[in-house]
Every structure is written in structure tokens, then in C-alpha cells.
Amino acid sequence: MASFHLAVKAISRSAGRSATAAAAYRAGIEITDERTGLVHDYTRKQGIEHSELVLPIGAPEWAADRERLWNAAELAEVRKNSTVAREYEIALPAELSAEARRDLAVGFAREISERHGVAVDVAIHTPGREGDQRNHHAHLLTTTRRLGPEGLGEKTRELDQKQSGEVERWRERWAEMQNHSLAQAQVPDRVDHRSHQRRGVEQEATVHMGPSATAMERRAERQAMREGKEYEPVTQVGQHNAGVMEKRGLRQYIARGSEWLRDVGQRVGDRLQGLAASLSGAIDRDRRAAAEGDRAAREQDRLAAERQRQAEVVRKGVQERARVVERFKEIAAMREVRAFGYGDQSDNWRATPAALRKAVDDFNAAPQHTRDRFIESLQREPNRARAIDTLMEQRERSIKRDRGIGR
């Protein structure tokens, strides 16, 4: 069924990213960054169904050239931590035709351009070969400055301020446009931009899996198949989603079982009505005793299952923190000897989040007993280990993105 996804992301130099690289990757072309001299060549990238530039009225002619546009966006910013572009990542309904999906994505881009006066670079991607074949999606890369006859001007500050409500407005508008297209195609499914909690739906939501987590889960699934083992999610997001789906399936199973029991009880009750009248006292006593025994047995089973679940959570937490420690120590060791890709001027090292670079360098500069205490804290404190793990995942995504790995 159709699903809703709209994520607004910043393309920032502080994360080691650039507007030229982002545009080249999403459109599958080659762009030379005039500011850095780097050549971003993604001409071999597969799965790009359509790309198109949407410009505001009065935009200069040179802005229709993708390379000139995004080089202008880079040169307009002087700070080393500037946000150089903004991206709207949207899921497109698999139920629609390719033409309808293109019209929907471009129409949404046109509304963004008209409201904020920005240029919008639309790239529609097809599902990956090994992933969910319904995962049609589009990347809408926008300038952070308004584009007028004189070129790039003032910043679109309203999109940087949560209190402005602009992002939430676009989420609601995207749901409206998607539902209108589904209705035109006579598809009964509808989407809602609101969370389950806001809609009053008592159902835990799954979490969107990014390209890094998806790739890790695919590798784990293939490895389990090769070894003849049952596949188990290896990322926190994958484990969360698996748990949510398991709970949903259990609730459906219980609901179907309850309905079956009601039907059987009604039939048995009708057939034994006469006998029940004469033996009601004895039957009631037996029923109460059986019910008490069943409740006690079910409670024991529930407690045992809960203890087992808690023990499994603890075990997986220990394993996950041990994995984080090993990855951090490996990065620190490579950095300490300035291995290839870990020097100060290396693209890989500059793509590493600043907080992680500082943690690694502080770790390497500290005496051994301080290092030991830091490693012990990662093994003992889930929040600290999770924070380091998030930074390392951000580093991997940045490096893969610059190399053209992933989608």
C-alpha cells in the first residue's frame, strides 16, 4: 500500500558535503567544483529515471545549466560550515505510473520554487536491484538562497526556523498532492503525514531506514542464507522495525483467535443449553477453576518470555557496544599512524564529523589509563556508545556518498 515519507535534510560543509557533489550524484552526471577543483563524476550511476531543473520566474538563463547553478550556490557561501543546499527526500507511490510519479514530483518541486523563490533540482530514482521494488523515490535539491534576475540573493531563513512551521506545511501539502494523484488513478490507498500518536492510532511506528542501514541488513541477510541460519536484524533501526512488525502480527493473531473462540463458544453454547441448565453449578465451578489455572499458566509463560526478552536485549546491547568499541579503536589506530585516508588533508578524514575527529584525536593524545577509562565507559554506558556509533555511521555515509556508493 502507498506510504508517506518526506525528509528535509541540509547539505552542509560542516559534514564534509558540497552542493556540486550532491547534484552530480543525484542526477548521475559529472560536475567540476570550481571552488575546490574536485571533479564529481557519477556518470556510471544506475537507476536514475528522470532529472529536471525547476526555476522560479525571472531566473537568469545561466541557471538552467546544472553545473553553473550549483557552482554558483557553492561560491555564494563563504563560511567553512555553511549550508549550501537543502534536500527534500520523498517517497513516490508505486501504484502510480512512471509518468504520474514524474508529474507528481515535478509539481511538488514547482510549488516549492514558487513559494520560496529557489531553484529545485529534481532527480527521480528507481528501486535498487536488491531492495524493496516499491521504493520509487525522488530527491529535490534546492538552493538555500532565492534566485532572481541578478542571481542568488537572500537566504530562505523561514526554512531554517522550526517555529515558522514551513517544513510541517510541506509535509501536509505533500500528503494532499499524493492523495490527489492516487484518487485520480483510482487507487483506494491514502497517506497521512501525521504520526500514529497525533492520529490517535495505538500502533508503534517503524523507523525509516537510510541507505547505510539498508545495506548492512542486506549483507546480514545474504550471510545468514549462505550459512543456513535464520536472519536477524543487525542494526538498531532494523531491530526496532522487526520488533514493531512482530507486535503487529501478534495483535492480528490474537484478534483472529478471539473471533474464532467467540464463534465456537456460541455454537457450543446453543447445543448444550439444556444440559448447562441442569449442571450449571458444577460447570461454573469447573470453569472458574480451569480459568484460574489457565491464567496462572499464562502468567508464568508471560513472565518467562519477558525474562528471556530482557536477557536478549542485554546480550545484544553488550554485543553492539563491543562492536562500537572495536570500530572506534580501529579508526583511532589508523589515525594515529596517519594511514591512507586518515591524514589531515584526506577527503575521508575531512568527511568525518568534527565531533568524531576530536574524540579520536583526544583519545590518541591521552595516556593509556585515560584511554582505558574511555573504552570502559563505551562498554558500560549505552548512551555514550550510541552517540559514538551515530558519528561513525555519519562518517561512513559521507565517505560512501562521495565515492558514489549507495543510493
Buried (B, 14 or more C-beta within 10 A) or exposed (E): EBBBBBEBBBBBBEBBBBBBBBBBBBBBBEBBBBEEEBEBBBEEBEEBBBBBBBBBEEBBEEBEEBBBBBBBBBEBBEEEEBBBBBBBBBBBBBBBEEEBBBEBBBEBBBBBBEBBBBBBBBBBBBBBEEBEEBBBBBBBBBBBBBBBEEBBEEBBEEBBEEEEEBBEEBBBBBBEBBBEBBEEEEBEBEBBBBEEEEEEEEEBEBEBBBBBBBBBBEEBBEEBEEEEEEBEBBBBBBBBBBBBEEEEEEEEEEEEEEEEEEEEEEEEEEEEEEEEEEEEEEBEEEEEEEEEEEEEEEEEEEEEEEEEEEEEEEEBEEEBBEEBBEBBBEBBEBBBEEEEBBEEEBBBBBBBBEEBBEBBEEBEEEEEEEBEEBBEEBBEEBEBBBBBBBBBBBBBBBBBBBEBEBB
